[in-house]
Amino acid sequence: MAPKPATSPAVFAIFTLLLIFSASVTAHDYSDALRKCILFFEGQRSGRLPPDQRVTWRSHSAMHDGASAGVDLRGGYYDAGDNIKFNFPMAFTTTMLAWSVIDFGRLMGAELGNAIRAVKWGTDYLLKATATDGVVYVQVGDPLSDHNCWERPEDMDTLRTVYKVDRNHPGSEVAGETAAALAAASIVFRSRDPVYSRILLNRAVKVFRFADTYRGAYSDYLSSAVCPFYCDNNGYEDELLWAAAWLQKASRRRQYREYIVRNQVILRAGDTIHEFGWDNKHAGINVLISKEVLMGKSPNLKSFQNNADAFICSLLPGTAHLQVQYSPGGLIFKAGGSNMQHVTSLSFLLLAYSNYLSHANRVVPCGDKTASPALLKSLARRQVNYILGDNPMRMSYMVGYGPRYPQRIHHRGSSLPSVRVHPAHIGCQAGSRYFFSPDPNPNVLIGAVVGGPNTTDAFPDSRPFFQETEPTTYINAPLVGLLGYFAAHP
């Protein structure tokens, strides 16, 4: 049941008007921001870089990943400003890149090809990580060793320990997210590369079966490697539902819809419905499944639409059960580090759901008020505009976009001289002087969106403040879809 309003209808109406009018105060070049947002992923690439690599200050790195375990784990993405490959957030990044292309790719124009290549860089690696039956490789690199050093990925001489889950040491959350990524990406390639699409879907089916059959949390067995960085704090149940939802969408097989119906209670589908990110998929599950419900195809999944409606209401000031804070400048804020991950992920769901509602000619009931698709789009646009510079600092939080943006981001490769400029090895501790330097980063990581300002809209442009100045792939991935849409609807 939708929550009742905590304030008067007038407050809700005023908020609605403020959203609609404040969203377009500044004219932004969303197409330029989209191009840069996608380009960022090339700066995060691991392994052998292709001839058409556009971030030219990067070079090949981690060329022996997996060798210690007798497997090839070269490739993939570094998750943030370090040199570890954490598969849990990498798989979520890939899922969100794929969803961005599925829903908004037709609007991306010339950047669609680059967005698809970003998806494939992720899935090529995830295929390697799942090539052995009953095993999913989930991480490469010892995080303590890596985080004690400040060095370029090209110089990396830290431990490249390989971590895995298997039948005796399960990891349903990371395996489930991997299955979701492969299934979502199979839709991206369904008409573009049918052979590759079938490979992705078949692997997704196998990985999901493994995740569901051998249930458990990977942080129970790998806590020293994955915690406190990417612990499973929310449980693995949501990833099983998330993967099943994407498999149903990708395969069109009834068994996955039946799985969702059969397991929605035991897998806690109604829990924490206001959260969405690399660790918690509940709001995303509800929005994704609601599309079919709104189209009249799955009335037995109506509870997911009810949850999606409640989630939407929880983001709107003036409703009873607000689950986010807003900074004085209007930025969504949730507890935990790297706040922009919440901003882009939640805004993506606002935009996706607004489109589903529009096609069904529906609105969201919030007590005795309603939230229209136009209102949801306006709120999403307001968040994107804040990122691009409509904020009290008058700073774009996307590196390389606009006249003023972060100069000292917490990112090893960006902050150290490139191998082209400084070919000699820079060792583990030798890089510390660059970390503490007050100088701007010598290599501009174009398109990187940093963790962002605090609750008062203040931002310290300084590397040691990693929660504010570190970019991540899972901040940018949902933003690709948002910018694709707003580039076509400025």
Salt bridges, closest charged atoms under 4 A:
ASP32 OD1 - ARG35 NH2 3.14
ASP32 OD2 - LYS36 NZ 2.95
GLU42 OE1 - ARG45 NH1 3.88
GLU42 OE2 - ARG54 NE 2.89
ASP65 OD2 - LYS85 NZ 2.86
ASP65 OD2 - ARG160 NH2 2.94
ASP72 OD1 - ARG74 NE 2.97
ASP72 OD2 - LYS128 NZ 3.43
ASP82 OD2 - HIS147 NE2 2.84
ASP124 OD2 - LYS120 NZ 3.03
ASP133 OD1 - LYS206 NZ 2.79
ASP146 OD2 - HIS147 NE2 3.91
GLU154 OE2 - ARG58 NE 2.70
ASP155 OD2 - ARG152 NH2 2.71
ASP155 OD1 - HIS425 ND1 3.54
ASP157 OD2 - HIS425 NE2 3.39
ASP166 OD1 - HIS169 ND1 3.15
GLU177 OE1 - LYS281 NZ 3.06
ASP212 OD1 - ARG215 NH2 2.60
GLU237 OE1 - ARG268 NH2 2.86
GLU239 OE2 - LYS281 NZ 2.54
ASP271 OD2 - ARG268 NH1 2.86
GLU275 OE2 - LYS334 NZ 3.32
GLU292 OE1 - ARG257 NH2 2.84
ASP368 OD1 - LYS369 NZ 2.39
ASP390 OD1 - HIS28 NE2 3.23
ASP461 OD2 - ARG408 NH1 3.31
